Amino acid sequence: MGYTEDDTARVADSREGGRSGWGAPLRAWSETGLQWLVLASLVVFILWPIAAVLRVGLTIDGSPTLELIYEALTDSRGLLWNSIFVGVLATTLTLFIAVNIAFWATRSGSRLSKPLFGLLLLTMISPPFVTSLSYVMLFGRRGLITHQLLGLRLDPYGWHGVVLMQGIGFTSLAAILLIGVLRGIDGRLEEASLDLGASRTSTIARVTLPLLIPGIAATSLITFVESLADFGTPIIIGGRFTVLATQAYLNFIGISNLPVAAGMAILLLIPSLIAFLLYRHFMGRLTFYTRGTSVTGDPMGLPRWLLVVTGAVTLAFSAFVTLQYVTILFGAFATTWGVDFTPTLRHIQGLPSTAFASLGRSIRFAMFTAVVGSMLGMVVAYLLERRRFWGRSGLDFIATLPFMIPGPFLGIGYALAFRDAPLALTGTLAIVLLNMIYRQLPVATKAGAAVLSQADPEVEDAARDLGASESRIIKDVVFPQLKPAFLVGFVNTFTASMVTIGAIIFLITPGTKVATIELFGAVRGGHIGVAAVLANIIMLVTLTVNVTFSWLLLRRSREERGVFDVPATRAIDQVVQRADGGR
Amino acid sequence: MFLQLERLTKSYNERTVVDEVTLDIEAGELVCLLGPSGCGKTTTLRMIGGFVTPDSGRILVEGSDMSRVPANVRPTSTVFQSYALFPHMNAIKNVAYGLRTRRMSRKEAEDRAREMLAMVGLEASAGASVSTMSGGEQQRLALARSLVVNPKVLLLDEPLSNLDAKLRERMRREIRMIQSELGITTVHVTHDQEEALGIADRVVVMNEGRIEQVGTPREVYERPTTRFVAGFIGRGSFLTDHSGTESFVRPEHVTLAASGDGTVGTVSHIQFSGPVVTYFVDTAHGSIQCDVPLEIDAAYQIGDPVVCQLRIRAKLAS
């Protein structure tokens, strides 16, 4: 039995007992090089842009100062206050609806829970501005409900609409997270409470809710950060009411005042960072509470009054969301929304060729970033999870950063960091793709790390033991196990790239315009029909890809049951996916 | 010597987990490394396998130094504690893997793998997915996967610890039979003394990174040389004579009599456990445990004066 791994490169090395060759060291060297290249890219495309924002926002003419921050803070329009005000109200609304939905979905025993979950997932993959667009169509000056049905002539633009639409828009993610937490709570605790003589109502009040509090806290923080980073909703339906995110955008794009934009971005970052740290703190406790989840048996039902309340809220939410989507679907075929509802294909036929080009780009970019991004994510996950090297935990942190940083911050960061040599990328296709890839990298990386941390590292040792080289181990053993994580990363990166706007809006040039930018233009310009058509097409494409790949994922997990815990990785992934704030 | 460990040392963060371990193993021998968790036995095994690089010392196989040879080139093969079977491959692919990495054709590799599966009694499960196999089957599969590459040294890392008691005993016999049949030099790591005594040609008792004693199972059982070995394996009593020398005696090596030569003492406690009655006798040298077979039990009572005759008594190093 020959033990030399590479016959062509067999050169006797007396020190190693003549068994090793040069092939192994050479390959190990190139592998190490590749490893450092990948890890260095994390620094360049994540840390460097962040540093660039901090540099511009915290200095004037090279000397450190807080003047720009102070300026943004004391802005006459009270931007920071507005952001926090809207954030708190929207978060409260979201959490109220989401807690109700979560209880109903997990405890009502209704067969409608499944379609409800489908609806929640569906709304998570919808493009930006869908809520704003539907708001304008339903409640605007010529809105279907306010004007047509009620005959009102209201000015709908202001903070009320922003709070309402953000509150509803963020509910899906919050509800999905809370459903996960509620399902994880050990049902025996509730049984014990009932057994000790407590009523269902007091069991929920004294056992279930306290156990849910870390989940509620974490979800609130995620929602709050999402609200802070969202500039699309206030810019469309805020009217004169502005927030930090919108002003950062207007300063950057409108008047090219980069330092002020950077200062505002830093202000946005601070609450996000705090929220993220709290979130990590709470999530640690969360996992503590949700240990031992494999308890079978029916969950405790809800007391009648709560069943009615949660059912009513869930129904109202579902009805409203359905109405939104139906409105947008019909909007694509109405001659002039609010004036002439005659069905027509003119919006579709009249779609400018630039719009088609943008749609094509969106799909190509999303495909590309999904493939490259999820591959990169798998490699980073492998390196972080399986290799021991200096600075590993630091790089782990860097790889997680994009996920806590508001989209506009990273967009401005890319614009500032890659203006000049040696990496002058402004206006190129590369900067857009790189931004999409690295912003979504935490999703793929976390999914990969979740799979790897469940996989037995001895399996890789076994392959090594049986004569496999390092690259062969990755090909034969690591990658096959990572397939489900790759698919999760692929679906998420594709979806995010299809519907992203928060960051890339700072990087787009006419040559790299994508469908969401086109949609943004149409909504802002009041071209409701065109906007509705674009929104529908984006949704259709994203949905198709999601359904196809989820099916692949599920089919695979059925084939190899017990080997890969796909639901677990999906749940983790869902947490990660939308925790990234503004899209 | 077929396999030699020379002053093998490994530290993690200032903590020495393997401390100057020197051991010679002959061709075809089955040696058990026995010790409590954290004694360095697994680290020693992983150094032999090439998964851990020693800080100092050498590992020689047939006289050539393997210490810096990567695991994938080293002529050793490990059966891992978790079995570490490839979850995405079926049984035969798992076994053929090591042959495929050696550039053997698929056909030949699978033929050889099939032979090896037959040897461990898994010929019917060649196409089975790993996740559908029982613990015992997975164990055999892992063994087959290691044996098929014809390693010079077979390394077993607590191979039976995930099996239930009955199966463990059967697998112990099977492993020993296959090992003897192939005459393969084997290092087996376990914390289970019964397993070590039952399977090994020689037992190496380890504690805190050092070898305490090397000997045949009978030697380490009957004549432990250190306090640790005496206390770790089986039961027994520590005695200190007037000069302060410590010795050790097994309960079954003590004969109890009402009078005569021997160590005089008083019965302080009696424990009945089926085949034997255990008497605890207080003497001037310490408390002595004595197992008396039921059929010759004289039914002493607590407080009775007795004489303990120690048939085998091991002197312990201080």
Boltz contact constraints between the chains, C-beta under 6 A:
constraints:
  - contact:
      token1: [A, 1]
      token2: [B, 150]
      max_distance: 6.0
  - contact:
      token1: [A, 3]
      token2: [B, 73]
      max_distance: 6.0
  - contact:
      token1: [A, 3]
      token2: [B, 75]
      max_distance: 6.0
  - contact:
      token1: [A, 5]
      token2: [B, 72]
      max_distance: 6.0
  - contact:
      token1: [A, 5]
      token2: [B, 73]
      max_distance: 6.0
  - contact:
      token1: [A, 16]
      token2: [B, 68]
      max_distance: 6.0
  - contact:
      token1: [A, 16]
      token2: [B, 69]
      max_distance: 6.0
  - contact:
      token1: [A, 17]
      token2: [B, 64]
      max_distance: 6.0
  - contact:
      token1: [A, 17]
      token2: [B, 65]
      max_distance: 6.0
  - contact:
      token1: [A, 19]
      token2: [B, 69]
      max_distance: 6.0
  - contact:
      token1: [A, 19]
      token2: [B, 73]
      max_distance: 6.0
  - contact:
      token1: [A, 20]
      token2: [B, 69]
      max_distance: 6.0
  - contact:
      token1: [A, 20]
      token2: [B, 73]
      max_distance: 6.0
  - contact:
      token1: [A, 456]
      token2: [B, 82]
      max_distance: 6.0
  - contact:
      token1: [A, 456]
      token2: [B, 84]
      max_distance: 6.0
  - contact:
      token1: [A, 458]
      token2: [B, 80]
      max_distance: 6.0
  - contact:
      token1: [A, 458]
      token2: [B, 82]
      max_distance: 6.0
  - contact:
      token1: [A, 458]
      token2: [B, 84]
      max_distance: 6.0
  - contact:
      token1: [A, 459]
      token2: [B, 84]
      max_distance: 6.0
  - contact:
      token1: [A, 461]
      token2: [B, 51]
      max_distance: 6.0
  - contact:
      token1: [A, 462]
      token2: [B, 84]
      max_distance: 6.0
  - contact:
      token1: [A, 464]
      token2: [B, 71]
      max_distance: 6.0
  - contact:
      token1: [A, 464]
      token2: [B, 72]
      max_distance: 6.0
  - contact:
      token1: [A, 465]
      token2: [B, 71]
      max_distance: 6.0
  - contact:
      token1: [A, 465]
      token2: [B, 77]
      max_distance: 6.0
  - contact:
      token1: [A, 465]
      token2: [B, 78]
      max_distance: 6.0
  - contact:
      token1: [A, 466]
      token2: [B, 97]
      max_distance: 6.0
  - contact:
      token1: [A, 466]
      token2: [B, 98]
      max_distance: 6.0
  - contact:
      token1: [A, 466]
      token2: [B, 101]
      max_distance: 6.0
  - contact:
      token1: [A, 467]
      token2: [B, 72]
      max_distance: 6.0
  - contact:
      token1: [A, 467]
      token2: [B, 98]
      max_distance: 6.0
  - contact:
      token1: [A, 467]
      token2: [B, 101]
      max_distance: 6.0
  - contact:
      token1: [A, 467]
      token2: [B, 102]
      max_distance: 6.0
  - contact:
      token1: [A, 468]
      token2: [B, 72]
      max_distance: 6.0
  - contact:
      token1: [A, 468]
      token2: [B, 101]
      max_distance: 6.0
  - contact:
      token1: [A, 480]
      token2: [B, 88]
      max_distance: 6.0
  - contact:
      token1: [A, 562]
      token2: [B, 131]
      max_distance: 6.0
  - contact:
      token1: [A, 563]
      token2: [B, 87]
      max_distance: 6.0
  - contact:
      token1: [A, 563]
      token2: [B, 131]
      max_distance: 6.0
